[in-house]
Amino acid sequence: MAWSRSTRIIFLLVLDTIFFLIELIIGYAVGSLALVADSFHMLNDIISLIIALYAIKLTSGPHTNDPRYSYGWHRAEILAALVNGVFLLALCVSIFLEAISRFFTTPDIDNPKLVAIVGAWGLASNFVGLTLFHEHDHDHDHGSASHSASSPSADPSDVLAATSREYPTEDFSDTTPLLQARKPARSMNMQALILHVIGDALGNVGVIATGLIIWKTNWSFKYYCDPVISLFITLIIFSTAMPLVKRTSFILLQGVPTTVSLDEVRTAILKVNGVDSLHELHVWQLSENKIVASVHVRAGRDKDFMPVAVEIRKALHRQGIHSCTIQPEYDTSSPITDSQIRKAEGPCLILCPADDSCEPGNACCPPPYDT
C-alpha cells in the first residue's frame, strides 16, 4: 500500500532530525563548517517539514469550512512553500558570511575521516527521501485523471446553481488544446520539500569531498576546501530557493497566471453575443491548481443574461478558467449607442455609494465625487 503524503513527511522528519543532531554535534566537534552548514540546512528542512505537515492538515482537515476564510485553506501550502524558501535564503546569508570569515582564519579539521563518513550517511538518507517523493509523484500522476474528472471546480454548469432554470453546456475537455496540454501540477509545497532533499544530497556530496580531500591529500591549501564547499552548498540552496520564493510570491500577489493571456480572455468575452463592453476584468491564481476570474459585463437589455453568462463561462473555460464571478450591468438611463458596443472598457454602471466610508482607491467602481 502506498504511503500518504503525511506518512512520507513524518518518516522523513524523523530521519532528518536524527541526521541533524549527528551532523551538528560532529561538525562542531571536529570544526567542519561544511558539516555544520549542512546540519543547519537539515534544521531548515525539519522546520519546513513541520510547516508542510501542518499545511496538509489545514487543507484536508474538518476545519476547512471555517467561516473566517471564505476561500478555505487553498493557499496554505503556497504559504508554507514561501516560508520554506525564505528560510533557505536566510540560511544562505548566514553560511556565506561564515564561509568568508573562514578564508581569513582556517581552523584545522580534527577528524576528516569522520566528516566523510557522516556525509556518506547523510547522502544515504537523502536517497531514501528522494525515493519516497519520487513514488509520491508517480502515484499522483496515475491518480490525476480521476481527480480532475471529479473536481467540482471544473464543472462549467455550476454558474447556474443559483437559478431554477438550466441552460445546456457541453464538455470541452476533448476539444480544447489548452486543457489537453495542461499537465497535473505538482504541489509547490511538495516541490519545495523535494528541492530541500536534492539540496541536502548535493551538500552531502560536498561534505564527503571535503573530508576526503583533507584526509587523503597533503595539499597545503586543503583546509580551504571547507569554506569553498560551504559556498558551493550556499549556491545550491540559493538557486533552488529564489525561484520558489518568486513563484509563490507571484501567486500571493494575485498575479495573472503565466498560462493565461489577459488580452485573449478579454477578446474571448467580447466575442460573446450579447456582451456590449466589459471592465474590472481580473484573473488570478487562488492556488497552484485553481485559477479564478471576475468581470463586470455590460449587456443588452433585450437579452436574457443567463444564456450570455453561460457563453462567457464557456469562453473562460476554454482559457483554462473554471471558477469565475460575472457581474451583469444594464444602462437604464439611455440606450446603448453603436459607438459604445464592443468596447473593451466601458463605464461602470453600479457605483459604490457616495459617503465617507468609500475610499476611491479601495473600490472597483468609486462614487462620482465630482458631481
C-alpha positions as a Markdown table, in Angstrom:
| # | Residue | x | y | z |
|---|---|---|---|---|
| 1 | Met | 0.0 | 0.0 | 0.0 |
| 2 | Ala | 1.4 | 3.4 | -1.0 |
| 3 | Trp | 2.1 | 5.8 | 1.8 |
| 4 | Ser | 0.2 | 9.1 | 2.1 |
| 5 | Arg | 1.9 | 12.4 | 1.8 |
| 6 | Ser | 1.6 | 12.9 | 5.6 |
| 7 | Thr | 3.2 | 9.5 | 6.3 |
| 8 | Arg | 6.1 | 10.2 | 3.9 |
| 9 | Ile | 6.7 | 13.6 | 5.5 |
| 10 | Ile | 6.6 | 12.2 | 9.1 |
| 11 | Phe | 9.1 | 9.5 | 8.1 |
| 12 | Leu | 11.4 | 12.0 | 6.5 |
| 13 | Leu | 11.0 | 14.3 | 9.5 |
| 14 | Val | 12.3 | 11.6 | 11.9 |
| 15 | Leu | 15.2 | 10.7 | 9.6 |
| 16 | Asp | 16.2 | 14.4 | 9.2 |
| 17 | Thr | 16.0 | 15.0 | 12.9 |
| 18 | Ile | 18.4 | 12.2 | 13.6 |
| 19 | Phe | 20.9 | 13.3 | 11.0 |
| 20 | Phe | 20.6 | 16.9 | 12.0 |
| 21 | Leu | 21.8 | 16.1 | 15.6 |
| 22 | Ile | 24.6 | 13.8 | 14.2 |
| 23 | Glu | 25.9 | 16.4 | 11.8 |
| 24 | Leu | 25.6 | 19.3 | 14.2 |
| 25 | Ile | 27.4 | 17.5 | 17.1 |
| 26 | Ile | 30.2 | 16.1 | 14.9 |
| 27 | Gly | 30.6 | 19.3 | 12.9 |
| 28 | Tyr | 31.3 | 21.4 | 15.9 |
| 29 | Ala | 33.4 | 18.6 | 17.5 |
| 30 | Val | 35.8 | 18.4 | 14.5 |
| 31 | Gly | 35.5 | 22.0 | 13.4 |
| 32 | Ser | 34.0 | 21.5 | 9.9 |
| 33 | Leu | 31.9 | 24.4 | 8.6 |
| 34 | Ala | 30.7 | 22.4 | 5.7 |
| 35 | Leu | 29.2 | 19.8 | 8.0 |
| 36 | Val | 27.7 | 22.5 | 10.3 |
| 37 | Ala | 26.3 | 24.3 | 7.3 |
| 38 | Asp | 24.7 | 21.1 | 6.1 |
| 39 | Ser | 23.3 | 20.4 | 9.6 |
| 40 | Phe | 21.6 | 23.9 | 9.6 |
| 41 | His | 20.3 | 23.1 | 6.1 |
| 42 | Met | 18.9 | 20.0 | 7.7 |
| 43 | Leu | 17.4 | 22.0 | 10.5 |
| 44 | Asn | 15.7 | 24.2 | 7.9 |
| 45 | Asp | 14.4 | 21.0 | 6.3 |
| 46 | Ile | 12.9 | 19.9 | 9.7 |
| 47 | Ile | 11.1 | 23.2 | 10.1 |
| 48 | Ser | 9.9 | 23.0 | 6.5 |
| 49 | Leu | 8.6 | 19.5 | 7.0 |
| 50 | Ile | 6.7 | 20.6 | 10.1 |
| 51 | Ile | 5.2 | 23.5 | 8.2 |
| 52 | Ala | 4.3 | 21.2 | 5.2 |
| 53 | Leu | 2.7 | 18.7 | 7.5 |
| 54 | Tyr | 0.6 | 21.4 | 9.2 |
| 55 | Ala | -0.3 | 22.8 | 5.7 |
| 56 | Ile | -1.6 | 19.4 | 4.6 |
| 57 | Lys | -3.5 | 19.1 | 7.8 |
| 58 | Leu | -5.1 | 22.5 | 7.2 |
| 59 | Thr | -6.1 | 21.7 | 3.6 |
| 60 | Ser | -7.6 | 18.3 | 4.5 |
| 61 | Gly | -9.0 | 18.7 | 8.0 |
| 62 | Pro | -12.6 | 19.3 | 9.1 |
| 63 | His | -11.9 | 23.0 | 9.8 |
| 64 | Thr | -11.6 | 23.7 | 6.1 |
| 65 | Asn | -15.1 | 25.2 | 6.3 |
| 66 | Asp | -14.0 | 27.9 | 8.8 |
| 67 | Pro | -16.3 | 30.9 | 8.1 |
| 68 | Arg | -13.4 | 33.3 | 8.7 |
| 69 | Tyr | -11.8 | 32.0 | 5.5 |
| 70 | Ser | -14.3 | 32.3 | 2.6 |
| 71 | Tyr | -11.8 | 30.7 | 0.2 |
| 72 | Gly | -10.9 | 28.0 | 2.6 |
| 73 | Trp | -7.3 | 26.9 | 3.0 |
| 74 | His | -6.4 | 26.7 | -0.7 |
| 75 | Arg | -3.3 | 28.9 | -0.1 |
| 76 | Ala | -2.0 | 27.1 | 3.0 |
| 77 | Glu | 0.5 | 25.0 | 1.0 |
| 78 | Ile | 1.6 | 28.1 | -1.1 |
| 79 | Leu | 2.3 | 30.0 | 2.1 |
| 80 | Ala | 4.2 | 27.0 | 3.5 |
| 81 | Ala | 6.3 | 26.9 | 0.4 |
| 82 | Leu | 7.1 | 30.6 | 0.6 |
| 83 | Val | 8.1 | 30.2 | 4.3 |
| 84 | Asn | 10.4 | 27.4 | 3.2 |
| 85 | Gly | 12.0 | 29.5 | 0.6 |
| 86 | Val | 12.6 | 32.5 | 2.9 |
| 87 | Phe | 14.2 | 30.2 | 5.5 |
| 88 | Leu | 16.5 | 28.9 | 2.9 |
| 89 | Leu | 17.5 | 32.4 | 1.7 |
| 90 | Ala | 18.2 | 33.4 | 5.3 |
| 91 | Leu | 20.3 | 30.3 | 5.7 |
| 92 | Cys | 22.3 | 31.3 | 2.6 |
| 93 | Val | 23.3 | 34.6 | 4.1 |
| 94 | Ser | 24.4 | 33.0 | 7.4 |
| 95 | Ile | 26.5 | 30.3 | 5.7 |
| 96 | Phe | 28.0 | 32.9 | 3.2 |
| 97 | Leu | 29.2 | 35.2 | 6.0 |
| 98 | Glu | 30.7 | 32.4 | 8.0 |
| 99 | Ala | 32.4 | 30.9 | 4.9 |
| 100 | Ile | 34.0 | 34.2 | 4.0 |
| 101 | Ser | 35.4 | 34.5 | 7.5 |
| 102 | Arg | 36.9 | 31.0 | 7.2 |
| 103 | Phe | 39.1 | 32.2 | 4.3 |
| 104 | Phe | 40.9 | 34.5 | 6.7 |
| 105 | Thr | 41.0 | 32.1 | 9.6 |
| 106 | Thr | 41.2 | 28.5 | 8.5 |
| 107 | Pro | 40.9 | 26.2 | 11.6 |
| 108 | Asp | 42.1 | 22.6 | 11.3 |
| 109 | Ile | 39.6 | 19.9 | 11.0 |
| 110 | Asp | 40.4 | 17.3 | 13.6 |
| 111 | Asn | 38.9 | 14.1 | 12.1 |
| 112 | Pro | 38.2 | 14.5 | 8.3 |
| 113 | Lys | 37.6 | 10.7 | 8.1 |
| 114 | Leu | 34.6 | 11.1 | 10.4 |
| 115 | Val | 33.4 | 14.1 | 8.3 |
| 116 | Ala | 33.4 | 11.9 | 5.2 |
| 117 | Ile | 31.6 | 9.1 | 6.9 |
| 118 | Val | 28.9 | 11.4 | 8.3 |
| 119 | Gly | 28.5 | 12.9 | 4.8 |
| 120 | Ala | 28.0 | 9.4 | 3.3 |
| 121 | Trp | 25.4 | 8.6 | 5.9 |
| 122 | Gly | 23.6 | 11.8 | 5.1 |
| 123 | Leu | 23.7 | 11.1 | 1.4 |
| 124 | Ala | 22.1 | 7.7 | 2.0 |
| 125 | Ser | 19.3 | 9.3 | 3.9 |
| 126 | Asn | 18.8 | 11.7 | 1.0 |
| 127 | Phe | 18.4 | 8.9 | -1.4 |
| 128 | Val | 15.7 | 7.4 | 0.9 |
| 129 | Gly | 13.9 | 10.8 | 0.8 |
| 130 | Leu | 14.1 | 11.1 | -2.9 |
| 131 | Thr | 12.7 | 7.6 | -3.3 |
| 132 | Leu | 9.8 | 8.5 | -1.1 |
| 133 | Phe | 8.9 | 11.6 | -3.0 |
| 134 | His | 9.5 | 10.0 | -6.4 |
| 135 | Glu | 7.0 | 7.4 | -5.5 |
| 136 | His | 4.6 | 10.1 | -4.4 |
| 137 | Asp | 4.9 | 11.9 | -7.8 |
| 138 | His | 4.3 | 8.6 | -9.6 |
| 139 | Asp | 1.2 | 7.8 | -7.6 |
| 140 | His | 0.0 | 11.4 | -8.1 |
| 141 | Asp | 0.4 | 11.2 | -11.9 |
| 142 | His | -1.6 | 7.9 | -12.1 |
| 143 | Gly | -4.4 | 9.3 | -9.9 |
| 144 | Ser | -4.7 | 12.7 | -11.6 |
| 145 | Ala | -7.2 | 11.7 | -14.2 |
| 146 | Ser | -9.7 | 10.6 | -11.6 |
| 147 | His | -9.1 | 13.7 | -9.5 |
| 148 | Ser | -9.8 | 16.0 | -12.5 |
| 149 | Ala | -12.8 | 14.2 | -13.6 |
| 150 | Ser | -14.5 | 14.5 | -10.1 |
| 151 | Ser | -13.3 | 18.1 | -9.4 |
| 152 | Pro | -16.3 | 20.4 | -8.8 |
| 153 | Ser | -14.4 | 23.4 | -9.9 |
| 154 | Ala | -14.1 | 22.0 | -13.4 |
| 155 | Asp | -17.8 | 21.8 | -13.9 |
| 156 | Pro | -18.9 | 24.5 | -16.4 |
| 157 | Ser | -22.5 | 24.3 | -15.3 |
| 158 | Asp | -22.1 | 25.5 | -11.7 |
| 159 | Val | -22.7 | 29.1 | -12.7 |
| 160 | Leu | -26.4 | 28.1 | -12.9 |
| 161 | Ala | -26.5 | 26.8 | -9.3 |
| 162 | Ala | -28.4 | 29.8 | -8.0 |
| 163 | Thr | -31.2 | 29.6 | -10.5 |
| 164 | Ser | -34.0 | 27.2 | -11.2 |
| 165 | Arg | -33.6 | 27.3 | -15.0 |
| 166 | Glu | -31.0 | 25.2 | -16.7 |
| 167 | Tyr | -29.1 | 26.0 | -19.9 |
| 168 | Pro | -27.1 | 23.3 | -21.7 |
| 169 | Thr | -23.4 | 23.3 | -21.6 |
| 170 | Glu | -21.1 | 20.8 | -23.2 |
| 171 | Asp | -17.8 | 19.2 | -22.2 |
| 172 | Phe | -14.8 | 20.9 | -23.8 |
| 173 | Ser | -12.1 | 18.7 | -22.4 |
| 174 | Asp | -11.7 | 16.7 | -25.6 |
| 175 | Thr | -11.7 | 19.8 | -27.9 |
| 176 | Thr | -9.7 | 22.4 | -26.1 |
| 177 | Pro | -6.0 | 22.2 | -26.8 |
| 178 | Leu | -5.1 | 24.3 | -23.8 |
| 179 | Leu | -6.8 | 21.8 | -21.5 |
| 180 | Gln | -5.3 | 18.8 | -23.2 |
| 181 | Ala | -1.8 | 20.2 | -22.9 |
| 182 | Arg | -2.1 | 21.1 | -19.3 |
| 183 | Lys | -0.3 | 18.5 | -17.1 |
| 184 | Pro | -1.1 | 17.7 | -13.5 |
| 185 | Ala | 0.7 | 20.2 | -11.4 |
| 186 | Arg | 3.0 | 19.1 | -8.6 |
| 187 | Ser | 2.2 | 20.6 | -5.2 |
| 188 | Met | 4.5 | 23.6 | -4.6 |
| 189 | Asn | 4.7 | 22.5 | -1.0 |
| 190 | Met | 5.9 | 19.0 | -2.0 |
| 191 | Gln | 8.1 | 20.5 | -4.7 |
| 192 | Ala | 9.8 | 22.6 | -2.0 |
| 193 | Leu | 10.4 | 19.5 | 0.1 |
| 194 | Ile | 11.9 | 17.7 | -2.9 |
| 195 | Leu | 14.2 | 20.7 | -3.6 |
| 196 | His | 15.3 | 20.5 | 0.1 |
| 197 | Val | 16.2 | 16.8 | -0.3 |
| 198 | Ile | 18.1 | 17.5 | -3.5 |
| 199 | Gly | 20.0 | 20.4 | -1.9 |
| 200 | Asp | 20.8 | 18.2 | 1.0 |
| 201 | Ala | 22.1 | 15.4 | -1.3 |
| 202 | Leu | 24.4 | 17.8 | -3.2 |
| 203 | Gly | 25.5 | 19.3 | 0.1 |
| 204 | Asn | 26.4 | 15.9 | 1.5 |
| 205 | Val | 28.4 | 15.2 | -1.7 |
| 206 | Gly | 30.4 | 18.4 | -0.9 |
| 207 | Val | 30.9 | 17.3 | 2.7 |
| 208 | Ile | 32.2 | 13.9 | 1.5 |
| 209 | Ala | 34.6 | 15.7 | -0.9 |
| 210 | Thr | 35.8 | 18.0 | 1.9 |
| 211 | Gly | 36.5 | 15.1 | 4.2 |
| 212 | Leu | 38.3 | 13.0 | 1.6 |
| 213 | Ile | 40.5 | 15.9 | 0.4 |
| 214 | Ile | 41.6 | 16.8 | 3.9 |
| 215 | Trp | 42.0 | 13.2 | 4.9 |
| 216 | Lys | 43.8 | 11.8 | 1.8 |
| 217 | Thr | 45.9 | 14.7 | 0.5 |
| 218 | Asn | 48.8 | 16.7 | 1.7 |
| 219 | Trp | 47.8 | 19.8 | -0.3 |
| 220 | Ser | 48.9 | 23.0 | 1.5 |
| 221 | Phe | 45.5 | 24.7 | 0.8 |
| 222 | Lys | 43.4 | 21.7 | 1.6 |
| 223 | Tyr | 41.7 | 23.4 | 4.6 |
| 224 | Tyr | 40.3 | 26.0 | 2.2 |
| 225 | Cys | 38.1 | 23.2 | 0.8 |
| 226 | Asp | 35.9 | 23.5 | 3.8 |
| 227 | Pro | 34.7 | 27.2 | 3.2 |
| 228 | Val | 34.8 | 26.6 | -0.6 |
| 229 | Ile | 32.4 | 23.6 | -0.3 |
| 230 | Ser | 30.3 | 25.7 | 2.1 |
| 231 | Leu | 29.9 | 28.4 | -0.5 |
| 232 | Phe | 29.0 | 25.7 | -3.1 |
| 233 | Ile | 26.3 | 24.4 | -0.7 |
| 234 | Thr | 25.1 | 28.0 | -0.3 |
| 235 | Leu | 24.9 | 28.5 | -4.1 |
| 236 | Ile | 22.9 | 25.3 | -4.4 |
| 237 | Ile | 20.4 | 26.4 | -1.7 |
| 238 | Phe | 20.1 | 29.8 | -3.3 |
| 239 | Ser | 19.5 | 28.5 | -6.8 |
| 240 | Thr | 16.6 | 26.4 | -5.5 |
| 241 | Ala | 15.1 | 28.8 | -3.0 |
| 242 | Met | 14.9 | 32.0 | -5.1 |
| 243 | Pro | 12.7 | 30.6 | -7.9 |
| 244 | Leu | 10.5 | 29.1 | -5.3 |
| 245 | Val | 10.1 | 32.4 | -3.5 |
| 246 | Lys | 9.4 | 34.2 | -6.8 |
| 247 | Arg | 6.7 | 31.7 | -7.9 |
| 248 | Thr | 4.9 | 31.6 | -4.5 |
| 249 | Ser | 5.1 | 35.4 | -4.1 |
| 250 | Phe | 3.6 | 35.9 | -7.6 |
| 251 | Ile | 0.6 | 33.8 | -6.6 |
| 252 | Leu | 0.1 | 35.6 | -3.3 |
| 253 | Leu | 0.4 | 38.9 | -5.1 |
| 254 | Gln | -2.6 | 37.9 | -7.3 |
| 255 | Gly | -0.5 | 37.9 | -10.5 |
| 256 | Val | -2.1 | 36.7 | -13.7 |
| 257 | Pro | -1.1 | 33.1 | -14.3 |
| 258 | Thr | 1.6 | 32.6 | -17.0 |
| 259 | Thr | -0.8 | 30.1 | -18.7 |
| 260 | Val | -3.4 | 32.8 | -19.2 |
| 261 | Ser | -3.3 | 35.8 | -21.5 |
| 262 | Leu | -5.5 | 38.6 | -20.1 |
| 263 | Asp | -5.9 | 40.1 | -23.6 |
| 264 | Glu | -7.1 | 36.8 | -25.0 |
| 265 | Val | -9.6 | 36.4 | -22.1 |
| 266 | Arg | -10.9 | 39.9 | -22.8 |
| 267 | Thr | -11.2 | 39.3 | -26.5 |
| 268 | Ala | -13.0 | 36.0 | -25.9 |
| 269 | Ile | -15.6 | 37.6 | -23.7 |
| 270 | Leu | -16.2 | 40.5 | -26.1 |
| 271 | Lys | -16.9 | 38.0 | -28.8 |
| 272 | Val | -19.9 | 36.6 | -26.9 |
| 273 | Asn | -23.2 | 37.6 | -28.4 |
| 274 | Gly | -25.0 | 40.0 | -26.0 |
| 275 | Val | -21.8 | 41.5 | -24.4 |
| 276 | Asp | -21.5 | 45.2 | -25.2 |
| 277 | Ser | -18.4 | 46.0 | -23.2 |
| 278 | Leu | -16.6 | 44.9 | -20.1 |
| 279 | His | -14.5 | 46.3 | -17.3 |
| 280 | Glu | -12.9 | 45.3 | -14.0 |
| 281 | Leu | -11.6 | 42.1 | -15.5 |
| 282 | His | -9.3 | 40.3 | -13.0 |
| 283 | Val | -7.7 | 36.9 | -13.3 |
| 284 | Trp | -5.6 | 35.4 | -10.5 |
| 285 | Gln | -4.4 | 32.1 | -9.1 |
| 286 | Leu | -6.1 | 31.1 | -5.8 |
| 287 | Ser | -3.8 | 28.1 | -5.6 |
| 288 | Glu | -1.4 | 26.3 | -7.9 |
| 289 | Asn | -4.3 | 24.4 | -9.5 |
| 290 | Lys | -7.2 | 26.8 | -9.3 |
| 291 | Ile | -7.5 | 29.9 | -11.4 |
| 292 | Val | -10.2 | 32.5 | -10.6 |
| 293 | Ala | -11.6 | 35.4 | -12.6 |
| 294 | Ser | -14.1 | 38.2 | -12.0 |
| 295 | Val | -15.5 | 40.6 | -14.6 |
| 296 | His | -18.2 | 43.3 | -14.9 |
| 297 | Val | -20.1 | 42.9 | -18.2 |
| 298 | Arg | -22.4 | 45.5 | -19.8 |
| 299 | Ala | -25.1 | 43.6 | -21.6 |
| 300 | Gly | -28.0 | 44.5 | -23.8 |
| 301 | Arg | -31.4 | 44.8 | -22.1 |
| 302 | Asp | -33.1 | 42.9 | -24.9 |
| 303 | Lys | -31.4 | 39.7 | -24.0 |
| 304 | Asp | -31.8 | 37.2 | -21.1 |
| 305 | Phe | -28.5 | 37.4 | -19.3 |
| 306 | Met | -28.3 | 33.7 | -18.3 |
| 307 | Pro | -27.5 | 32.4 | -21.8 |
| 308 | Val | -25.0 | 35.2 | -22.1 |
| 309 | Ala | -23.4 | 34.1 | -18.8 |
| 310 | Val | -23.2 | 30.5 | -20.0 |
| 311 | Glu | -21.4 | 31.6 | -23.2 |
| 312 | Ile | -19.0 | 33.7 | -21.1 |
| 313 | Arg | -18.4 | 30.8 | -18.9 |
| 314 | Lys | -17.6 | 28.6 | -21.9 |
| 315 | Ala | -15.2 | 31.2 | -23.2 |
| 316 | Leu | -13.4 | 31.3 | -19.8 |
| 317 | His | -13.4 | 27.5 | -19.7 |
| 318 | Arg | -11.5 | 27.4 | -23.0 |
| 319 | Gln | -8.9 | 29.7 | -21.4 |
| 320 | Gly | -8.4 | 27.3 | -18.5 |
| 321 | Ile | -10.5 | 29.3 | -16.0 |
| 322 | His | -13.2 | 27.3 | -14.2 |
| 323 | Ser | -14.1 | 29.5 | -11.3 |
| 324 | Cys | -15.5 | 33.0 | -12.1 |
| 325 | Thr | -17.8 | 35.7 | -10.9 |
| 326 | Ile | -19.7 | 37.6 | -13.6 |
| 327 | Gln | -21.5 | 40.9 | -12.7 |
| 328 | Pro | -24.1 | 42.0 | -15.3 |
| 329 | Glu | -24.8 | 45.7 | -15.8 |
| 330 | Tyr | -27.6 | 47.4 | -17.7 |
| 331 | Asp | -27.9 | 51.1 | -18.6 |
| 332 | Thr | -31.4 | 52.1 | -17.6 |
| 333 | Ser | -30.9 | 55.9 | -18.3 |
| 334 | Ser | -30.2 | 55.8 | -22.1 |
| 335 | Pro | -30.0 | 53.2 | -24.8 |
| 336 | Ile | -26.6 | 51.9 | -25.9 |
| 337 | Thr | -25.2 | 53.6 | -29.0 |
| 338 | Asp | -23.3 | 51.9 | -31.8 |
| 339 | Ser | -20.1 | 53.6 | -30.7 |
| 340 | Gln | -20.4 | 52.0 | -27.2 |
| 341 | Ile | -20.9 | 48.5 | -28.4 |
| 342 | Arg | -18.0 | 46.1 | -28.3 |
| 343 | Lys | -15.7 | 48.4 | -26.4 |
| 344 | Ala | -13.1 | 46.6 | -24.3 |
| 345 | Glu | -13.5 | 49.0 | -21.4 |
| 346 | Gly | -16.9 | 50.6 | -20.7 |
| 347 | Pro | -18.1 | 52.7 | -17.8 |
| 348 | Cys | -19.1 | 51.1 | -14.6 |
| 349 | Leu | -22.8 | 51.4 | -14.1 |
| 350 | Ile | -23.1 | 50.1 | -10.5 |
| 351 | Leu | -21.2 | 52.6 | -8.3 |
| 352 | Cys | -20.2 | 52.5 | -4.7 |
| 353 | Pro | -22.5 | 54.7 | -2.6 |
| 354 | Ala | -21.0 | 58.2 | -2.1 |
| 355 | Asp | -20.2 | 58.5 | 1.6 |
| 356 | Asp | -17.1 | 58.9 | 3.8 |
| 357 | Ser | -16.7 | 55.1 | 4.2 |
| 358 | Cys | -16.0 | 54.6 | 0.5 |
| 359 | Glu | -12.4 | 55.3 | -0.5 |
| 360 | Pro | -12.0 | 55.6 | -4.3 |
| 361 | Gly | -8.7 | 53.7 | -4.2 |
| 362 | Asn | -10.4 | 50.7 | -2.5 |
| 363 | Ala | -13.5 | 50.5 | -4.7 |
| 364 | Cys | -13.8 | 48.8 | -8.1 |
| 365 | Cys | -16.4 | 51.4 | -9.1 |
| 366 | Pro | -15.9 | 54.5 | -6.9 |
| 367 | Pro | -18.7 | 57.1 | -6.5 |
| 368 | Pro | -18.7 | 60.3 | -8.6 |
| 369 | Tyr | -17.4 | 62.7 | -6.0 |
| 370 | Asp | -17.1 | 65.5 | -8.6 |
| 371 | Thr | -20.8 | 65.6 | -9.2 |
